């Protein structure tokens, strides 16, 4: 430990640190354990790099999990040195900027990026986003426009068309040689220049404009566009080539063919952006490798959503809408997965509860304690328990145990609706029951035993768990209901032997009360208690 109180571990073992106050007699101690550094182990590495670049992966991997365009996943030993080399796609394509997990990456050149990475001793997700610029179409259109400068076609155009053409050409030259130009600027520039060329007048029977448009169309890459829209353009391109070969083509035929090809080109739909989808798939792949840690409920939906997302990811003709839907479905399926809880602590608390002698405590605190125990017992009996449900049950039990109050301790009186009034009501369906007069209920043969038979209160929005035991070895299932379904809502929790666990939720307003009833087949309903909402 240095003079500033900073502790440095120098060897394995345990040490006790004592802190004393310099102005009083106060002091405190803490024990620190130093453990060996964790040995390297294999973990999942996911690399996402989109569809604007190619990647060369160099380094040792334990197992390759996934390798597709824009997405790579493998099992890699912690501490392994890796080199990732990225190159822009396309002859005229360059890198403008690159980010890794949302942060800028240094060392980027227009022609590529070499990235060195040391694998952590834990799972890692590297998401590269490349801002690329492709000037191939702009270059082709610019070459065509340069040939039209001061040509007969330009001379024959009206002054406004000439000015528009000259302006579009000057902007195209500037953007083409601008190394910092974005793809959006490039696309807008060649679109403006193509419009300017389009408005130059056609000479009778002159096919030169159509030839230029055909040469531009031939530069377009099919993989950059949705197949359906590209097929329309491809058909218009084939028709235009036939007109060019027809020596007897009339002016109207040439003009109509030009217009059709032009409209098909400006109507092309680019392929969908899949960066978010690939990111979701990468997270899902990592979850899939540890799917045994999650509850059964939701696994099948997750697998279907992941399989569907992978199909969409490799579909070059999918629309953006389908990509967004697949992303949303996979994200929701991942969110619906719930981690399995280790029931060891639940079992230990239940064992501890069974050793507590409840004699000498107030009936209300014992009732709350039993309710918490019932939840523990119900969860232990379940095959699978969600982590959040287990933690809530543990917290509720510890609170109930701490709130056990000796019977001789003063406590405020609690008001609840009288069982007599609840028994006198006649109820309909939907969580209510037809109850006989109170003296009839009291004289009925009891075939079930309830762990809570005294009036008590529950906070609005909270729940209470009942344990109902069927007596005399009867195989019948008891009916569990409440006197007013607008005050309490019932829920079946679990069955363990002859014990049935039911939960009531306080959904009514503070001050409202409802009776809790059980009934075996062919027997009179039994009111077990009255619950009042506070």
URGIUR-V849124 format. One record per residue. RES is the residue in one letter. OMEGA is omega in degrees with one decimal (999 if undefined). NEAR is the number of other ideal C-beta (glycine too) atoms within 8 Angstrom. D_CENTER is the distance of its C-alpha to the mean C-alpha in whole Angstrom. Layout:
res->RES omega->OMEGA near->NEAR d_center->D_CENTER
res->RES omega->OMEGA near->NEAR d_center->D_CENTER
//
This chain:
res->X omega->178.8 near->6 d_center->45
res->X omega->-175.4 near->6 d_center->46
res->X omega->179.6 near->3 d_center->47
res->X omega->177.2 near->4 d_center->44
res->X omega->179.5 near->6 d_center->43
res->X omega->-176.5 near->6 d_center->40
res->X omega->178.4 near->7 d_center->40
res->X omega->178.7 near->6 d_center->40
res->X omega->-179.2 near->5 d_center->39
res->X omega->179.8 near->3 d_center->42
res->X omega->177.4 near->5 d_center->42
res->X omega->176.4 near->5 d_center->41
res->X omega->179.3 near->6 d_center->42
res->X omega->179.5 near->7 d_center->42
res->X omega->177.6 near->7 d_center->43
res->X omega->-179.5 near->8 d_center->44
res->X omega->-179.8 near->10 d_center->44
res->X omega->178.3 near->7 d_center->46
res->X omega->-179.6 near->8 d_center->46
res->X omega->177.8 near->6 d_center->49
res->X omega->179.2 near->8 d_center->49
res->X omega->-178.0 near->3 d_center->52
res->X omega->179.5 near->3 d_center->53
res->X omega->-179.9 near->4 d_center->53
res->X omega->-177.2 near->4 d_center->53
res->X omega->173.8 near->6 d_center->50
res->X omega->-180.0 near->8 d_center->48
res->X omega->-178.3 near->6 d_center->45
res->X omega->175.1 near->8 d_center->44
res->X omega->179.8 near->7 d_center->41
res->X omega->-177.6 near->8 d_center->40
res->X omega->176.9 near->9 d_center->38
res->X omega->176.9 near->6 d_center->38
res->X omega->-177.1 near->9 d_center->37
res->X omega->180.0 near->4 d_center->36
res->X omega->176.6 near->4 d_center->36
res->X omega->-176.6 near->3 d_center->33
res->X omega->179.5 near->6 d_center->31
res->X omega->179.6 near->4 d_center->32
res->X omega->175.7 near->7 d_center->30
res->X omega->-176.9 near->8 d_center->27
res->X omega->178.0 near->8 d_center->25
res->X omega->-177.5 near->13 d_center->21
res->X omega->172.8 near->13 d_center->19
res->X omega->178.4 near->14 d_center->19
res->X omega->177.7 near->15 d_center->17
res->X omega->176.0 near->12 d_center->18
res->X omega->-177.7 near->15 d_center->17
res->X omega->172.3 near->12 d_center->20
res->X omega->-176.2 near->12 d_center->19
res->X omega->-179.8 near->7 d_center->22
res->X omega->-176.1 near->9 d_center->25
res->X omega->170.5 near->13 d_center->26
res->X omega->-177.1 near->6 d_center->27
res->X omega->171.1 near->10 d_center->27
res->X omega->-174.9 near->7 d_center->29
res->X omega->179.2 near->9 d_center->28
res->X omega->-179.3 near->7 d_center->31
res->X omega->-178.5 near->9 d_center->31
res->X omega->176.4 near->6 d_center->31
res->X omega->176.6 near->10 d_center->28
res->X omega->-179.4 near->8 d_center->28
res->X omega->175.6 near->7 d_center->26
res->X omega->-176.1 near->8 d_center->24
res->X omega->-174.3 near->9 d_center->21
res->X omega->177.2 near->9 d_center->20
res->X omega->178.1 near->6 d_center->22
res->X omega->-176.6 near->8 d_center->22
res->X omega->177.3 near->5 d_center->22
res->X omega->-175.7 near->10 d_center->20
res->X omega->179.4 near->15 d_center->18
res->X omega->178.1 near->12 d_center->20
res->X omega->179.9 near->14 d_center->19
res->X omega->173.4 near->13 d_center->22
res->X omega->-172.2 near->11 d_center->23
res->X omega->179.3 near->15 d_center->25
res->X omega->178.8 near->10 d_center->27
res->X omega->-178.4 near->12 d_center->27
res->X omega->-178.8 near->8 d_center->29
res->X omega->177.4 near->11 d_center->30
res->X omega->-177.6 near->9 d_center->31
res->X omega->175.7 near->13 d_center->29
res->X omega->179.2 near->10 d_center->30
res->X omega->-179.4 near->13 d_center->28
res->X omega->-178.2 near->11 d_center->30
res->X omega->179.4 near->16 d_center->28
res->X omega->179.3 near->9 d_center->31
res->X omega->174.8 near->14 d_center->30
res->X omega->175.8 near->9 d_center->30
res->X omega->-175.9 near->8 d_center->33
res->X omega->-177.9 near->4 d_center->37
res->X omega->-176.6 near->8 d_center->37
res->X omega->178.8 near->11 d_center->33
res->X omega->174.4 near->10 d_center->33
res->X omega->175.1 near->16 d_center->30
res->X omega->175.0 near->10 d_center->30
res->X omega->177.2 near->8 d_center->27
res->X omega->173.3 near->13 d_center->25
res->X omega->175.7 near->10 d_center->22
res->X omega->-177.2 near->10 d_center->20
res->X omega->175.0 near->7 d_center->17
res->X omega->-178.8 near->5 d_center->18
res->X omega->-178.8 near->6 d_center->22
res->X omega->178.0 near->6 d_center->25
res->X omega->178.5 near->11 d_center->26
res->X omega->177.4 near->4 d_center->30
res->X omega->-179.4 near->7 d_center->33
res->X omega->172.9 near->8 d_center->31
res->X omega->178.1 near->7 d_center->34
res->X omega->-175.1 near->7 d_center->34
res->X omega->179.8 near->7 d_center->35
res->X omega->179.6 near->9 d_center->32
res->X omega->173.0 near->11 d_center->30
res->X omega->-172.7 near->9 d_center->31
res->X omega->177.3 near->12 d_center->29
res->X omega->-176.8 near->7 d_center->29
res->X omega->174.6 near->9 d_center->27
res->X omega->-176.0 near->8 d_center->28
res->X omega->175.3 near->14 d_center->25
res->X omega->176.1 near->7 d_center->24
res->X omega->177.8 near->9 d_center->25
res->X omega->-180.0 near->6 d_center->21
res->X omega->-177.8 near->8 d_center->18
res->X omega->179.0 near->10 d_center->17
res->X omega->179.5 near->10 d_center->15
res->X omega->180.0 near->12 d_center->18
res->X omega->177.6 near->11 d_center->16
res->X omega->175.0 near->15 d_center->20
res->X omega->-177.0 near->8 d_center->20
res->X omega->168.9 near->13 d_center->23
res->X omega->-176.4 near->10 d_center->25
res->X omega->177.3 near->13 d_center->28
res->X omega->179.3 near->11 d_center->31
res->X omega->-175.9 near->11 d_center->33
res->X omega->-175.9 near->9 d_center->36
res->X omega->-180.0 near->11 d_center->38
res->X omega->178.6 near->11 d_center->38
res->X omega->-179.5 near->14 d_center->40
res->X omega->-178.1 near->10 d_center->42
res->X omega->-179.4 near->11 d_center->43
res->X omega->179.0 near->14 d_center->44
res->X omega->178.1 near->14 d_center->45
res->X omega->177.4 near->8 d_center->48
res->X omega->-178.0 near->12 d_center->49
res->X omega->179.0 near->15 d_center->49
res->X omega->179.0 near->8 d_center->51
res->X omega->-179.0 near->7 d_center->54
res->X omega->-178.8 near->11 d_center->54
res->X omega->179.9 near->8 d_center->55
res->X omega->177.5 near->4 d_center->59
res->X omega->177.6 near->8 d_center->59
res->X omega->179.3 near->6 d_center->61
res->X omega->179.1 near->12 d_center->58
res->X omega->179.2 near->12 d_center->57
res->X omega->-177.1 near->7 d_center->61
res->X omega->-177.6 near->7 d_center->61
res->X omega->177.2 near->12 d_center->58
res->X omega->-175.2 near->6 d_center->58
res->X omega->-178.6 near->6 d_center->58
res->X omega->178.3 near->6 d_center->54
res->X omega->178.4 near->12 d_center->53
res->X omega->-179.4 near->10 d_center->54
res->X omega->179.8 near->8 d_center->53
res->X omega->179.2 near->10 d_center->49
res->X omega->-178.8 near->16 d_center->50
res->X omega->179.6 near->8 d_center->51
res->X omega->179.8 near->9 d_center->48
res->X omega->179.8 near->14 d_center->45
res->X omega->179.8 near->14 d_center->47
res->X omega->178.6 near->8 d_center->48
res->X omega->179.5 near->11 d_center->44
res->X omega->177.5 near->16 d_center->43
res->X omega->-178.4 near->9 d_center->45
res->X omega->-177.9 near->8 d_center->44
res->X omega->-177.9 near->12 d_center->40
res->X omega->-177.7 near->12 d_center->41
res->X omega->178.9 near->6 d_center->43
res->X omega->-177.7 near->8 d_center->40
res->X omega->-178.6 near->5 d_center->38
res->X omega->-178.7 near->5 d_center->35
res->X omega->177.9 near->9 d_center->35
res->X omega->178.6 near->9 d_center->31
res->X omega->179.1 near->10 d_center->30
res->X omega->177.0 near->6 d_center->30
res->X omega->-179.9 near->10 d_center->34
res->X omega->-178.7 near->14 d_center->35
res->X omega->-179.5 near->8 d_center->34
res->X omega->-178.0 near->8 d_center->35
res->X omega->-178.7 near->14 d_center->38
res->X omega->175.8 near->13 d_center->39
res->X omega->178.3 near->9 d_center->38
res->X omega->-179.4 near->11 d_center->41
res->X omega->177.9 near->16 d_center->43
res->X omega->175.9 near->12 d_center->43
res->X omega->-179.3 near->9 d_center->44
res->X omega->177.4 near->15 d_center->47
res->X omega->-178.7 near->14 d_center->48
res->X omega->-175.9 near->8 d_center->47
res->X omega->173.4 near->9 d_center->50
res->X omega->-173.9 near->13 d_center->53
res->X omega->177.1 near->8 d_center->55
res->X omega->170.9 near->10 d_center->56
res->X omega->-178.3 near->8 d_center->60
res->X omega->177.5 near->5 d_center->61
res->X omega->-178.5 near->8 d_center->60
res->X omega->-177.8 near->8 d_center->58
res->X omega->-173.5 near->10 d_center->55
res->X omega->179.4 near->7 d_center->54
res->X omega->179.2 near->13 d_center->51
res->X omega->177.9 near->14 d_center->50
res->X omega->179.7 near->9 d_center->51
res->X omega->179.3 near->10 d_center->49
res->X omega->177.5 near->13 d_center->46
res->X omega->-179.7 near->13 d_center->46
res->X omega->177.1 near->10 d_center->46
res->X omega->-179.0 near->14 d_center->43
res->X omega->-179.1 near->13 d_center->41
res->X omega->178.9 near->7 d_center->42
res->X omega->-177.4 near->9 d_center->40
res->X omega->-178.9 near->13 d_center->36
res->X omega->-179.8 near->7 d_center->34
res->X omega->-175.7 near->8 d_center->33
res->X omega->-179.5 near->6 d_center->29
res->X omega->-172.6 near->7 d_center->29
res->X omega->174.8 near->14 d_center->29
res->X omega->-173.5 near->11 d_center->27
res->X omega->-176.9 near->9 d_center->30
res->X omega->-179.2 near->8 d_center->31
res->X omega->178.8 near->11 d_center->32
res->X omega->179.3 near->12 d_center->33
res->X omega->176.7 near->8 d_center->36
res->X omega->178.8 near->10 d_center->37
res->X omega->-179.7 near->16 d_center->38
res->X omega->178.1 near->9 d_center->39
res->X omega->177.0 near->9 d_center->42
res->X omega->177.7 near->15 d_center->43
res->X omega->178.0 near->13 d_center->44
res->X omega->177.6 near->8 d_center->46
res->X omega->179.7 near->11 d_center->48
res->X omega->178.6 near->16 d_center->48
res->X omega->177.6 near->9 d_center->50
res->X omega->177.6 near->8 d_center->52
res->X omega->179.0 near->13 d_center->53
res->X omega->-179.8 near->10 d_center->54
res->X omega->-178.4 near->6 d_center->56
res->X omega->-178.4 near->8 d_center->58
res->X omega->-177.0 near->4 d_center->61
res->X omega->-178.9 near->4 d_center->62
res->X omega->-179.3 near->9 d_center->59
res->X omega->-178.5 near->7 d_center->60
res->X omega->-178.7 near->8 d_center->58
res->X omega->179.3 near->6 d_center->56
res->X omega->179.2 near->10 d_center->55
res->X omega->-178.5 near->15 d_center->54
res->X omega->179.2 near->9 d_center->52
res->X omega->179.5 near->8 d_center->50
res->X omega->177.4 near->13 d_center->49
res->X omega->-178.2 near->13 d_center->48
res->X omega->-179.3 near->8 d_center->46
res->X omega->179.9 near->11 d_center->44
res->X omega->179.6 near->17 d_center->43
res->X omega->179.9 near->10 d_center->42
res->X omega->178.9 near->9 d_center->40
res->X omega->-179.4 near->13 d_center->38
res->X omega->-178.1 near->14 d_center->37
res->X omega->179.4 near->8 d_center->36
res->X omega->179.7 near->9 d_center->34
res->X omega->178.3 near->12 d_center->32
res->X omega->-179.9 near->7 d_center->28
res->X omega->-179.1 near->6 d_center->26
res->X omega->-175.0 near->9 d_center->24
res->X omega->174.3 near->8 d_center->20
res->X omega->-173.0 near->6 d_center->18
res->X omega->-176.6 near->12 d_center->15
res->X omega->-179.6 near->10 d_center->14
res->X omega->178.3 near->8 d_center->11
res->X omega->179.8 near->14 d_center->11
res->X omega->176.8 near->13 d_center->12
res->X omega->178.0 near->10 d_center->10
res->X omega->178.7 near->13 d_center->7
res->X omega->-179.8 near->14 d_center->10
res->X omega->178.0 near->14 d_center->11
res->X omega->-179.3 near->11 d_center->9
res->X omega->178.2 near->15 d_center->9
res->X omega->178.1 near->14 d_center->13
res->X omega->177.2 near->13 d_center->13
res->X omega->-176.7 near->12 d_center->11
res->X omega->-179.9 near->9 d_center->14
res->X omega->179.4 near->8 d_center->17
res->X omega->-174.2 near->8 d_center->16
res->X omega->179.3 near->9 d_center->15
res->X omega->179.3 near->4 d_center->19
res->X omega->-176.2 near->6 d_center->17
res->X omega->179.4 near->12 d_center->15
res->X omega->-178.1 near->11 d_center->17
res->X omega->-179.4 near->5 d_center->18
res->X omega->179.4 near->6 d_center->17
res->X omega->-178.1 near->12 d_center->13
res->X omega->-177.7 near->11 d_center->14
res->X omega->178.0 near->6 d_center->16
res->X omega->177.1 near->9 d_center->13
res->X omega->-179.5 near->15 d_center->11
res->X omega->179.3 near->9 d_center->14
res->X omega->-179.6 near->9 d_center->15
res->X omega->179.1 near->15 d_center->12
res->X omega->179.2 near->14 d_center->12
res->X omega->179.5 near->8 d_center->15
res->X omega->179.8 near->11 d_center->15
res->X omega->178.7 near->16 d_center->13
res->X omega->178.1 near->9 d_center->16
res->X omega->179.2 near->8 d_center->18
res->X omega->-176.7 near->13 d_center->17
res->X omega->-177.8 near->14 d_center->17
res->X omega->179.5 near->8 d_center->20
res->X omega->-177.3 near->8 d_center->22
res->X omega->-176.3 near->7 d_center->24
res->X omega->-176.8 near->7 d_center->25
res->X omega->179.1 near->8 d_center->21
res->X omega->178.0 near->7 d_center->21
res->X omega->179.7 near->7 d_center->19
res->X omega->179.1 near->6 d_center->18
res->X omega->177.3 near->11 d_center->17
res->X omega->-179.5 near->14 d_center->15
res->X omega->178.9 near->8 d_center->13
res->X omega->179.1 near->8 d_center->13
res->X omega->178.0 near->14 d_center->12
res->X omega->-179.7 near->12 d_center->9
res->X omega->-179.3 near->8 d_center->8
res->X omega->-179.8 near->11 d_center->9
res->X omega->179.1 near->16 d_center->7
res->X omega->179.2 near->9 d_center->3
res->X omega->179.2 near->9 d_center->5
res->X omega->177.4 near->15 d_center->7
res->X omega->-179.1 near->13 d_center->5
res->X omega->-178.0 near->6 d_center->5
res->X omega->178.9 near->9 d_center->9
res->X omega->178.4 near->12 d_center->10
res->X omega->-178.0 near->11 d_center->13
res->X omega->177.5 near->9 d_center->15
res->X omega->177.2 near->11 d_center->18
res->X omega->170.4 near->11 d_center->21
res->X omega->-173.7 near->6 d_center->24
res->X omega->-177.4 near->10 d_center->27
res->X omega->-178.4 near->6 d_center->30
res->X omega->176.6 near->9 d_center->30
res->X omega->-179.4 near->15 d_center->29
res->X omega->179.9 near->9 d_center->32
res->X omega->179.1 near->8 d_center->34
res->X omega->178.7 near->12 d_center->34
res->X omega->176.8 near->12 d_center->35
res->X omega->179.2 near->8 d_center->38
res->X omega->-178.8 near->8 d_center->39
res->X omega->-178.0 near->12 d_center->39
res->X omega->179.9 near->6 d_center->41
res->X omega->-177.7 near->5 d_center->44
res->X omega->176.7 near->9 d_center->44
res->X omega->-174.1 near->4 d_center->47
res->X omega->177.0 near->9 d_center->46
res->X omega->178.6 near->4 d_center->50
res->X omega->177.3 near->6 d_center->51
res->X omega->-179.6 near->12 d_center->48
res->X omega->-177.1 near->10 d_center->47
res->X omega->-178.7 near->7 d_center->46
res->X omega->179.3 near->11 d_center->43
res->X omega->176.5 near->12 d_center->42
res->X omega->179.3 near->11 d_center->42
res->X omega->177.9 near->11 d_center->40
res->X omega->178.7 near->11 d_center->37
res->X omega->179.1 near->16 d_center->38
res->X omega->178.5 near->12 d_center->38
res->X omega->177.6 near->13 d_center->35
res->X omega->177.4 near->15 d_center->33
res->X omega->178.8 near->12 d_center->35
res->X omega->178.0 near->13 d_center->34
res->X omega->177.5 near->14 d_center->30
res->X omega->-177.9 near->14 d_center->30
res->X omega->179.0 near->13 d_center->33
res->X omega->-179.7 near->13 d_center->30
res->X omega->178.9 near->14 d_center->27
res->X omega->-178.5 near->10 d_center->30
res->X omega->-179.8 near->8 d_center->31
res->X omega->178.9 near->8 d_center->27
res->X omega->179.9 near->2 d_center->26
res->X omega->178.4 near->8 d_center->23
res->X omega->178.3 near->11 d_center->22
res->X omega->-177.3 near->11 d_center->18
res->X omega->-178.1 near->10 d_center->18
res->X omega->178.6 near->7 d_center->18
res->X omega->179.0 near->10 d_center->21
res->X omega->-179.0 near->15 d_center->23
res->X omega->178.5 near->9 d_center->23
res->X omega->179.6 near->8 d_center->23
res->X omega->179.3 near->13 d_center->26
res->X omega->179.8 near->11 d_center->28
res->X omega->-179.2 near->8 d_center->28
res->X omega->179.5 near->10 d_center->29
res->X omega->-177.8 near->14 d_center->32
res->X omega->176.9 near->9 d_center->33
res->X omega->-178.8 near->9 d_center->33
res->X omega->178.6 near->14 d_center->35
res->X omega->180.0 near->11 d_center->37
res->X omega->-178.4 near->6 d_center->38
res->X omega->175.7 near->9 d_center->39
res->X omega->-171.6 near->12 d_center->42
res->X omega->177.3 near->10 d_center->45
res->X omega->-174.9 near->8 d_center->49
res->X omega->-177.8 near->7 d_center->51
res->X omega->179.3 near->3 d_center->53
res->X omega->178.4 near->7 d_center->51
res->X omega->178.1 near->2 d_center->51
res->X omega->-179.4 near->7 d_center->48
res->X omega->178.2 near->3 d_center->48
res->X omega->-178.7 near->4 d_center->49
res->X omega->179.1 near->9 d_center->46
res->X omega->175.6 near->4 d_center->47
res->X omega->178.6 near->11 d_center->45
res->X omega->-177.6 near->12 d_center->46
res->X omega->178.6 near->7 d_center->49
res->X omega->-179.9 near->12 d_center->49
res->X omega->179.4 near->7 d_center->52
res->X omega->-179.4 near->8 d_center->50
res->X omega->-177.0 near->15 d_center->47
res->X omega->-176.2 near->12 d_center->50
res->X omega->-178.1 near->7 d_center->52
res->X omega->173.1 near->9 d_center->49
res->X omega->-172.5 near->4 d_center->48
res->X omega->177.2 near->9 d_center->45
res->X omega->-176.6 near->4 d_center->43
res->X omega->176.0 near->4 d_center->40
res->X omega->175.6 near->5 d_center->37
res->X omega->178.1 near->10 d_center->36
res->X omega->-174.4 near->11 d_center->40
res->X omega->174.4 near->11 d_center->43
res->X omega->-172.7 near->6 d_center->47
res->X omega->178.1 near->14 d_center->49
res->X omega->177.5 near->8 d_center->52
res->X omega->-171.9 near->7 d_center->55
res->X omega->-179.0 near->10 d_center->54
res->X omega->176.8 near->6 d_center->57
res->X omega->179.0 near->9 d_center->56
res->X omega->-177.3 near->14 d_center->53
res->X omega->-177.8 near->6 d_center->55
res->X omega->-177.8 near->5 d_center->57
res->X omega->177.2 near->10 d_center->55
res->X omega->-177.5 near->4 d_center->54
res->X omega->177.8 near->7 d_center->51
res->X omega->178.4 near->10 d_center->49
res->X omega->177.7 near->12 d_center->46
res->X omega->179.9 near->7 d_center->45
res->X omega->-178.2 near->13 d_center->43
res->X omega->-179.9 near->9 d_center->42
res->X omega->-176.4 near->12 d_center->42
res->X omega->179.1 near->5 d_center->45
res->X omega->177.4 near->8 d_center->46
res->X omega->177.4 near->10 d_center->45
res->X omega->-177.8 near->14 d_center->42
res->X omega->176.6 near->9 d_center->39
res->X omega->178.8 near->13 d_center->35
res->X omega->177.1 near->8 d_center->33
res->X omega->-179.6 near->11 d_center->32
res->X omega->180.0 near->6 d_center->28
res->X omega->-178.1 near->8 d_center->29
res->X omega->177.6 near->9 d_center->30
res->X omega->-176.7 near->12 d_center->32
res->X omega->177.3 near->13 d_center->33
res->X omega->172.0 near->16 d_center->36
res->X omega->-179.1 near->12 d_center->38
res->X omega->-179.1 near->15 d_center->40
res->X omega->177.9 near->11 d_center->42
res->X omega->-176.8 near->15 d_center->44
res->X omega->173.8 near->10 d_center->48
res->X omega->176.2 near->5 d_center->51
res->X omega->-178.5 near->6 d_center->48
res->X omega->178.2 near->9 d_center->47
res->X omega->-176.2 near->3 d_center->45
res->X omega->178.4 near->7 d_center->44
res->X omega->-179.0 near->5 d_center->40
res->X omega->172.7 near->12 d_center->41
res->X omega->-178.9 near->10 d_center->40
res->X omega->-176.7 near->12 d_center->38
res->X omega->180.0 near->11 d_center->38
res->X omega->-176.7 near->17 d_center->39
res->X omega->-178.5 near->15 d_center->41
res->X omega->-178.2 near->13 d_center->39
res->X omega->176.2 near->9 d_center->36
res->X omega->178.7 near->5 d_center->35
res->X omega->179.3 near->14 d_center->36
res->X omega->174.2 near->15 d_center->34
res->X omega->-175.9 near->9 d_center->31
res->X omega->178.6 near->12 d_center->32
res->X omega->174.0 near->9 d_center->29
res->X omega->-177.1 near->9 d_center->30
res->X omega->-176.0 near->9 d_center->29
res->X omega->174.9 near->10 d_center->30
res->X omega->179.0 near->7 d_center->34
res->X omega->-174.6 near->8 d_center->36
res->X omega->176.4 near->4 d_center->39
res->X omega->179.8 near->8 d_center->41
res->X omega->178.1 near->11 d_center->39
res->X omega->-177.6 near->14 d_center->36
res->X omega->179.4 near->17 d_center->34
res->X omega->179.6 near->12 d_center->33
res->X omega->172.7 near->12 d_center->31
res->X omega->179.1 near->15 d_center->32
res->X omega->179.7 near->11 d_center->30
res->X omega->-177.3 near->15 d_center->32
res->X omega->-178.4 near->9 d_center->31
res->X omega->-179.5 near->11 d_center->34
res->X omega->176.6 near->6 d_center->36
res->X omega->-178.2 near->6 d_center->38
res->X omega->178.8 near->7 d_center->41
res->X omega->-178.1 near->11 d_center->40
res->X omega->174.7 near->12 d_center->41
res->X omega->176.3 near->14 d_center->41
res->X omega->176.6 near->15 d_center->42
res->X omega->-171.5 near->17 d_center->41
res->X omega->170.7 near->15 d_center->42
res->X omega->179.5 near->13 d_center->43
res->X omega->172.4 near->12 d_center->45
res->X omega->179.5 near->12 d_center->46
res->X omega->176.7 near->5 d_center->47
res->X omega->178.3 near->3 d_center->50
res->X omega->178.7 near->9 d_center->50
res->X omega->177.1 near->8 d_center->51
res->X omega->178.5 near->13 d_center->47
res->X omega->173.9 near->11 d_center->47
res->X omega->-177.1 near->15 d_center->46
res->X omega->-179.5 near->10 d_center->45
res->X omega->175.7 near->13 d_center->44
res->X omega->-179.0 near->14 d_center->43
res->X omega->178.4 near->19 d_center->40
res->X omega->-179.7 near->15 d_center->40
res->X omega->178.3 near->15 d_center->37
res->X omega->999 near->8 d_center->38
//
